[in-house]
Amino acid sequence: SYNGNILVNAMTLGLVKKNKIFYSKAAGLNKPVIYVGSKTGKDGIHGASMASAIFDEKIEEKKPTVQVGDPFTEKLLLEACLELMAGDSIIAIQDMGAAGLTSSSIEMASKGKLGIEINLNKVPCRELNMTPYEIMLSESQERMLIVLESGKENIAKKIFDKWNLDFAVIGKTTNSKKIELYFNEEKVVNIPVDTLVENSPMYDRKWKKTKLPKKNKINKEEFKNLKIVNVLNKILSNPNICSKEWIWQQYDHTVMADTILKPGSDAGVVRIHGTNKAVASTVDSSAIYCYAHPLTGGKQIVCESWRNLISVGAEPIAITNCLNFGNPENEDNMGEFAECVQGIGQACEYLNFPVVSGNVSFYNQTKNRGIKPTPSIGGVGLIQDYKKMITMGLKNVNNIVLVIGKTEGHLDQSIFARDILNQKKGPPPEINLFNEKNNGETLQNLIKKNYIKSAHDVSLGGIITGIAKMCIKGNKGINLKKPNYLIQQFEYLFAEDQGRYIIEIEKNNFDKVKEILSKSSVHYDELGIVTERDIIIDNKSKVTIDELAQSNETWLKKYMSK
């Protein structure tokens, strides 16, 4: 469903001192309103409204509404703004995003309960004869709107001149609570700000609830014809599982040498200068689970983000999101959105993992075919001492490997069911928020006591996929024990039950770890013992780490070289 609607979601993180946070709330009367950055062109006009339209055979006609970005100019603008922010000139600042100068000016005025007056003849334009309509709705990139302290204009102008960027005083704040626009000495707009913000129309879309699908009756006779090693190699080369190194190695992921845990782990980790602290971040999504049952899928993505942060030793702090959905005028699509949001909200509230920002992308639909519900979650956590950061790779031979959390054998909507058995029906795995929180906090406790040598959450592909990745990362093997379970071996190894982690501990700490897990009522299985090289399953099947790494690392390279 993505071929006609390709999604690209990016999360940007920054570090700021608490007393140097800048807001977009205009304040004060007759304060100068400043335009900085690139000139305004006709690119991006109606970009926001295009994002609320369905693509059809006339899609080529909409190309002019796509903004053209210039990363170099963006960097100049960032540096200039940071230099200005080092002083005390800025009252409010906001980027010109969707709807350009219209949204930025109106939102700043609304937050400050003020009016704004703008002379459009003073807006730097790169094309002749642009109309007020075009100037206000252009979404040309690399532009910011600033409300400055009076008398600071020359100081600010020198900074932007130095960076070779446009700087123009285009207006002032007023007490009119209106947006007033002038062009060629004529007032062309005079609208109350509240009409466009507080009193703007609110949709009340009809939507349908999604029933929880019935469990699939998987024919376990099919398992007899399968070999665990063959299945594992196939799953490791699945596009959702395979290594993405081909992509991230092409970009600078070690800026200023601060990245201490690179891409390809549960979360990336960046240290904070002058302290022992580090920030962990992760981005997750699961359209498969959300399509099968949006409420459960919404919970799962938040929990996955939570587990990824805990797995590297971080305390989860907050999330942002990008909620990608089809046409909300369709009751089924609107239902997917409503229930995904409900699920996200329930998980965030229970885990004390708040949503601090985000956006929505609707109308991802081409020729009446919409995307699957694809909410993306970006999570951030804090590691108090980066020297205690936990990594995924297995560490030492003869260490014990445990699975925290109970494995019930849920195969519906798993990669094993969909790709190996070609079974695409059934519910996603159940989310038990109590177990998620309890298991995660217990692992945090074990990390604080320095009992954990490596950790990885169990997600797509189940236990065997998770331990295979740990083996590849650490260049170690494992001798897997047969679990004392009534469920079938394929169910145990490939099930995608939630709330689970794989951990590596030293033998001499086993009793202490068992005691903590028992006190916290956390179920665990003894999975196996770390070895020098191979994965050995029940002393029957054996596969080398090199073979697994080959399966995991080559699919994307081959695909991109076609």
C-alpha positions in Angstrom: 0.0 0.0 0.0 3.0 2.3 0.2 4.1 2.1 -3.4 1.9 5.1 -4.3 2.4 6.8 -1.0 6.0 6.5 0.2 6.4 7.6 3.8 9.6 9.2 5.1 9.4 10.1 8.8 12.4 11.7 10.5 13.0 12.7 14.1 15.4 15.4 15.1 16.8 15.7 18.6 18.5 18.7 20.1 20.0 19.7 23.4 19.0 22.9 25.2 19.6 24.5 28.5 16.4 24.9 30.6 16.8 28.6 30.9 17.4 29.1 27.2 14.3 27.6 25.7 12.7 29.9 23.1 8.9 29.9 22.5 6.7 31.0 19.6 4.4 33.2 21.8 4.5 36.8 20.6 4.6 39.4 23.4 4.7 43.2 23.8 3.2 45.9 21.6 4.9 47.5 18.6 7.6 44.9 18.7 9.3 44.4 15.3 8.4 41.3 13.4 11.4 40.0 11.4 11.6 37.7 8.4 15.0 35.8 8.1 16.4 33.1 5.9 15.9 32.4 2.2 13.7 34.4 -0.2 10.1 33.5 -0.8 9.3 31.8 -4.0 6.3 30.1 -5.6 7.4 26.5 -4.6 5.2 24.9 -1.9 2.1 27.0 -2.5 -0.8 24.8 -1.5 1.7 22.3 0.0 -0.4 21.9 3.1 -3.7 21.5 1.1 -2.0 19.1 -1.2 -1.2 17.0 1.9 -4.9 16.8 2.5 -5.8 15.5 -1.0 -5.9 12.1 -2.5 -3.4 11.4 -5.4 -4.8 10.3 -8.7 -3.8 10.1 -12.3 -3.3 13.9 -12.2 -0.5 13.7 -9.6 2.1 15.2 -12.0 0.1 18.5 -11.9 0.8 18.8 -8.2 4.6 18.8 -8.5 4.8 22.6 -8.2 3.3 22.3 -4.7 6.4 20.4 -3.4 8.9 22.5 -1.6 12.6 22.4 -2.7 14.9 22.2 0.3 18.5 23.4 0.4 20.4 21.7 3.3 23.4 24.1 3.1 21.2 27.2 3.5 19.4 25.4 6.3 22.7 25.0 8.1 23.5 28.7 7.7 20.1 29.6 9.1 20.5 27.3 12.0 23.9 28.8 12.9 22.6 32.3 12.5 19.6 31.7 14.8 21.7 30.0 17.4 24.1 33.0 17.4 21.2 35.4 17.8 19.8 33.1 20.6 23.0 33.5 22.6 21.9 37.1 23.3 18.7 38.6 24.7 17.1 39.9 21.5 14.5 37.3 20.8 10.9 37.5 22.2 9.5 34.7 20.0 10.6 32.6 17.1 8.9 30.1 14.8 9.8 28.3 11.6 7.7 28.8 8.5 6.3 25.3 7.9 3.0 24.3 6.5 1.1 27.3 5.0 4.3 29.4 5.4 4.0 32.9 6.6 0.2 32.5 7.2 0.5 29.8 9.9 3.6 31.2 11.6 2.3 34.7 12.0 -1.2 33.7 13.0 0.0 31.1 15.5 2.5 33.5 17.1 -0.2 36.1 17.5 -2.8 33.7 18.8 -0.4 32.3 21.5 0.4 35.8 22.7 -3.3 37.0 22.4 -2.1 39.9 20.2 -2.4 41.1 16.6 0.2 41.3 13.9 0.6 43.8 11.1 2.6 42.9 8.1 3.7 44.8 5.0 4.0 42.2 2.3 6.0 44.5 0.1 8.9 44.1 2.6 8.9 40.3 2.3 12.1 39.2 0.4 10.8 37.5 -2.8 12.9 35.7 -5.4 10.2 36.0 -8.1 8.6 39.1 -9.6 5.0 40.1 -9.3 4.1 37.6 -6.5 0.6 38.3 -5.2 -0.3 38.6 -1.4 -1.9 35.2 -1.7 1.3 33.6 -3.0 3.5 35.3 -0.5 1.4 34.2 2.5 0.9 30.6 1.3 4.4 29.9 -0.1 6.2 27.0 1.7 9.7 27.9 0.5 12.1 26.3 2.9 14.8 27.8 5.2 12.7 30.7 6.6 12.0 31.8 10.2 9.7 34.5 11.7 11.0 36.4 14.8 9.5 38.9 17.2 12.5 41.0 18.4 13.0 43.4 21.3 12.7 47.0 20.1 16.1 48.5 19.2 17.8 45.1 18.6 17.2 45.1 14.8 20.8 46.2 13.9 22.4 43.7 16.1 20.3 40.9 14.6 20.8 42.2 11.0 24.6 42.0 11.4 24.4 38.4 12.4 22.2 37.4 9.4 24.3 39.5 7.0 27.4 37.6 8.2 25.7 34.3 7.3 24.6 35.8 3.9 20.9 35.4 4.7 18.0 37.7 4.1 16.8 39.9 7.0 13.8 42.2 6.8 11.6 44.0 9.3 8.2 43.2 7.8 5.8 44.3 10.5 5.0 44.8 14.1 2.9 43.4 17.0 -0.4 45.2 17.8 -3.2 45.0 20.3 -5.8 44.5 17.6 -6.0 40.7 18.0 -6.2 40.7 14.2 -3.9 39.7 11.3 -3.6 42.9 9.2 -1.8 42.6 5.8 -0.8 45.5 3.6 0.3 45.4 0.0 1.0 48.3 -2.3 -0.2 50.7 0.4 -3.6 49.0 0.6 -5.0 46.8 3.4 -5.7 43.5 1.8 -6.5 41.4 4.9 -8.1 42.3 8.2 -9.2 39.1 10.0 -9.5 38.4 13.8 -6.9 35.9 14.8 -9.4 33.8 16.8 -11.5 33.3 13.7 -8.5 31.4 12.2 -7.3 29.6 15.3 -9.6 29.3 18.4 -12.9 29.5 16.5 -11.8 27.6 13.4 -14.2 24.7 12.3 -13.8 21.4 14.1 -14.5 18.2 12.3 -16.6 15.5 13.9 -15.8 12.5 11.6 -17.8 9.3 11.7 -15.7 6.3 12.4 -16.0 2.5 12.8 -14.6 0.4 15.6 -12.4 -2.5 14.6 -13.3 -5.8 16.1 -10.5 -8.0 17.6 -10.0 -10.7 15.0 -10.5 -14.3 15.9 -7.4 -16.4 16.6 -6.1 -18.4 13.6 -6.2 -22.1 13.8 -2.7 -22.8 12.6 -2.1 -26.3 11.3 0.9 -27.4 13.3 1.4 -30.3 10.9 3.1 -27.8 8.6 5.9 -27.4 11.1 7.1 -31.0 10.4 8.4 -29.9 7.0 10.3 -26.9 8.4 13.8 -26.7 9.6 14.5 -24.1 12.3 17.8 -23.0 10.8 16.3 -22.4 7.3 13.4 -20.5 8.8 15.7 -18.3 10.9 17.9 -17.4 7.9 14.8 -16.4 5.9 13.5 -14.3 8.7 16.8 -12.6 9.2 16.8 -11.5 5.6 13.2 -10.1 5.8 13.1 -6.4 4.9 11.7 -5.5 8.3 14.4 -7.5 10.1 17.5 -7.2 7.9 20.4 -4.9 8.7 19.9 -1.3 7.5 23.6 -0.5 7.5 23.6 0.1 3.7 21.5 3.2 4.5 23.0 4.6 7.7 26.7 4.1 6.8 26.2 6.6 4.0 25.5 9.4 6.5 27.5 11.0 9.3 26.2 9.2 12.3 29.1 10.1 14.6 28.9 13.9 14.5 31.5 15.4 16.9 32.3 11.8 17.9 29.4 11.9 20.4 27.6 8.8 19.2 28.5 6.0 21.6 25.9 3.5 20.4 25.5 3.4 16.6 22.5 2.6 14.5 21.5 -1.1 14.4 21.0 -1.4 18.1 17.8 -1.2 20.2 18.4 2.6 20.5 21.0 5.1 19.4 22.9 6.7 22.2 24.6 10.2 22.2 26.7 11.4 25.1 26.3 14.9 26.6 29.5 17.0 26.8 30.8 17.7 30.2 28.7 15.1 32.0 28.5 11.3 32.3 24.9 11.5 30.9 23.8 10.3 27.6 20.5 10.5 25.5 19.0 7.4 24.0 16.6 7.6 21.1 14.6 5.1 19.1 11.9 5.2 16.3 9.3 2.4 16.0 6.2 1.6 14.0 4.1 -1.5 13.2 1.5 -1.2 10.5 0.9 -4.9 10.6 -0.3 -4.9 14.2 -2.2 -1.6 13.8 -4.0 -2.9 10.7 -5.1 -6.1 12.4 -6.4 -4.2 15.5 -5.6 -0.5 15.8 -6.2 -0.2 19.6 -3.7 -3.0 20.3 -1.3 -1.8 17.7 -1.2 1.7 19.1 -0.3 0.3 22.5 2.3 -2.0 21.1 4.3 0.8 19.4 4.6 2.8 22.6 5.6 -0.4 24.5 8.2 -1.3 21.9 9.8 2.2 22.2 9.8 1.8 26.0 11.5 -1.6 25.8 14.1 -0.4 23.3 15.1 2.5 25.6 15.2 0.2 28.7 17.3 -2.3 26.8 20.2 0.1 26.5 20.0 1.2 30.1 18.0 4.4 29.7 15.1 5.8 31.7 12.3 6.4 29.2 11.3 10.1 29.3 8.8 11.0 26.5 7.7 10.3 22.9 6.9 12.3 19.8 4.9 10.9 16.9 4.0 11.1 13.2 0.6 9.6 12.7 0.3 8.4 9.0 -3.1 7.3 7.8 -5.4 7.2 4.8 -8.4 9.3 4.0 -10.2 10.3 7.3 -13.4 10.9 5.3 -13.5 7.1 5.1 -15.1 5.7 8.3 -12.8 2.7 8.4 -9.7 4.9 8.1 -11.0 7.4 10.7 -11.6 4.4 13.0 -8.1 3.2 12.5 -6.8 6.7 13.5 -9.1 7.1 16.5 -8.3 3.7 18.0 -4.6 3.9 17.3 -4.6 7.2 19.2 -6.6 5.7 22.0 -4.0 2.8 22.3 -1.1 5.2 22.2 -2.7 7.3 24.9 -3.5 4.4 27.2 0.1 3.0 27.0 1.6 6.4 27.5 -0.5 7.2 30.6 0.2 3.8 32.2 3.9 3.8 31.5 4.3 7.5 32.5 5.8 8.1 29.0 4.1 11.3 27.8 3.6 12.6 24.3 5.3 16.0 24.1 4.9 16.7 20.4 3.8 15.2 17.1 2.0 15.6 13.9 -0.6 13.9 11.7 -0.3 12.9 8.0 -3.7 12.1 6.5 -4.9 11.4 2.9 -2.0 9.0 2.2 -4.1 7.4 -0.6 -3.6 7.0 -4.3 -6.4 5.9 -6.7 -8.6 4.9 -3.8 -6.0 2.7 -2.2 -4.8 4.0 1.2 -1.8 3.0 3.3 -2.2 0.7 6.3 -2.4 2.7 9.6 1.2 3.6 10.3 1.8 5.6 13.4 5.5 6.2 14.0 6.7 6.7 17.5 10.0 8.4 18.4 11.1 7.8 22.0 13.8 9.5 24.1 15.4 8.3 27.3 18.2 9.4 29.7 21.2 7.3 30.8 22.6 8.8 34.0 26.1 7.3 33.5 27.0 6.3 29.9 29.6 3.9 31.2 26.7 1.7 32.4 25.1 1.7 29.0 23.9 -1.8 27.9 24.6 -3.1 24.4 23.1 -6.0 22.5 26.1 -8.2 21.6 26.8 -11.2 23.8 29.9 -10.7 25.9 31.5 -13.8 27.5 31.6 -17.5 27.0 29.7 -19.6 29.7 27.5 -16.7 30.7 23.8 -17.6 31.2 21.1 -16.2 28.9 17.6 -15.7 30.2 14.3 -14.6 28.7 12.3 -12.2 30.9 8.6 -12.4 30.4 6.3 -15.3 29.6 6.1 -16.9 26.1 2.6 -18.0 25.3 3.3 -18.9 21.7 1.4 -16.1 19.9 2.1 -16.6 16.2 -0.8 -14.6 14.6 0.5 -11.5 12.7 4.1 -12.6 13.4 6.7 -12.7 10.6 6.8 -16.5 11.0 3.0 -16.7 10.3 2.9 -14.2 7.5 6.2 -15.1 5.6 6.7 -18.7 6.4 3.1 -20.1 6.7 1.5 -17.4 4.5 -1.1 -16.9 7.2 -2.1 -13.2 7.4 -5.2 -13.3 9.5 -5.7 -13.2 13.3 -5.1 -10.7 16.1 -1.8 -9.1 17.0 -0.2 -10.2 20.3 -2.0 -9.0 23.4 -0.5 -6.0 25.3 -0.6 -6.4 29.1 0.5 -3.0 30.4 1.0 -4.2 33.9 3.5 -6.8 32.7 5.2 -4.3 30.3 5.8 -1.9 33.2 6.7 -4.5 35.8 9.1 -6.4 33.5 10.7 -3.2 32.2 11.2 -1.7 35.7 12.6 -5.0 37.0 15.2 -5.0 34.2 16.1 -1.4 35.1 16.7 -2.6 38.6 19.0 -5.4 37.4 20.9 -2.9 35.2 21.4 -0.6 38.2 22.9 -3.4 40.2 25.3 -4.2 37.4 24.0 -7.7 36.8 23.3 -7.3 33.1 26.0 -7.9 30.5 23.9 -7.6 27.4 20.2 -7.1 26.7 17.8 -7.0 23.8 14.0 -6.8 23.7 12.0 -9.6 21.9 10.0 -8.2 19.0 9.7 -9.2 15.4 10.8 -12.7 14.7 10.6 -13.8 18.3 13.2 -15.2 20.7 15.3 -17.0 18.1 15.6 -13.9 15.9 16.5 -11.8 19.0 19.2 -14.1 20.2 20.6 -14.5 16.6 21.0 -10.7 16.5 22.8 -10.7 19.8 25.1 -13.5 18.6 25.9 -11.5 15.4 26.6 -8.3 17.3 28.8 -10.0 19.9 30.4 -12.5 17.5 29.5 -15.3 20.0 27.3 -18.4 19.9 24.8 -20.0 22.2 23.8 -23.5 23.2 20.0 -23.2 23.4 18.2 -25.4 25.9 14.9 -27.0 25.2 12.3 -25.1 27.2 10.1 -26.9 29.7 7.0 -25.8 27.9 3.9 -27.4 26.6 3.9 -25.3 23.5 5.5 -26.5 20.3 9.1 -25.5 19.6 8.4 -23.3 16.6 5.8 -21.5 18.7 8.3 -20.9 21.5 11.1 -19.7 19.2 9.2 -17.5 16.7 6.2 -16.2 18.7 5.9 -12.5 19.1 4.4 -12.3 22.6 5.1 -8.8 24.0 6.8 -7.5 27.2 9.9 -9.8 26.9 13.6 -9.2 27.0 16.6 -11.5 26.5 19.4 -10.8 29.0 22.9 -12.1 29.5 24.3 -12.5 33.1 27.3 -14.1 34.8 26.8 -17.5 36.4 27.8 -16.3 39.8 25.0 -13.7 39.7 22.3 -16.2 38.7 20.9 -16.8 42.2 20.7 -13.0 42.9 19.0 -12.3 39.6 16.5 -15.1 40.2 15.7 -13.7 43.6 15.0 -10.2 42.2 12.8 -11.7 39.4 10.9 -13.8 41.9 10.3 -10.8 44.2 9.0 -8.8 41.3 6.8 -11.7 40.1 8.5 -11.7 36.7 8.5 -15.0 34.8 11.8 -16.1 33.2 13.2 -19.0 31.2 16.7 -20.2 31.1 17.5 -19.9 27.4 21.0 -21.2 27.1 24.8 -20.7 27.6 27.0 -18.4 25.6 29.6 -20.3 23.5 32.5 -19.3 21.2 30.8 -19.4 17.8 27.7 -21.3 16.7 24.1 -21.4 17.6 23.2 -25.0 18.7 19.6 -25.9 19.1 18.7 -28.9 21.3 22.1 -30.4 20.4 20.6 -31.3 17.0 20.7 -28.3 14.7 23.7 -26.0 14.3 24.3 -22.8 12.4 27.4 -20.6 12.2 27.3 -16.9 13.2 28.8 -16.1 9.8 25.9 -17.7 8.0 23.4 -15.8 10.1 25.3 -12.5 9.5 25.3 -13.2 5.8 21.5 -13.6 5.7 21.0 -10.5 7.8 23.4 -8.2 6.0 23.1 -9.0 2.3 19.4 -8.7 1.4 19.3 -4.8 1.4 22.6 -4.5 -0.4 21.4 -6.9 -3.2 18.1 -5.2 -3.4 19.6 -1.7 -3.8 22.1 -2.9 -6.4 19.4 -4.1 -8.8 
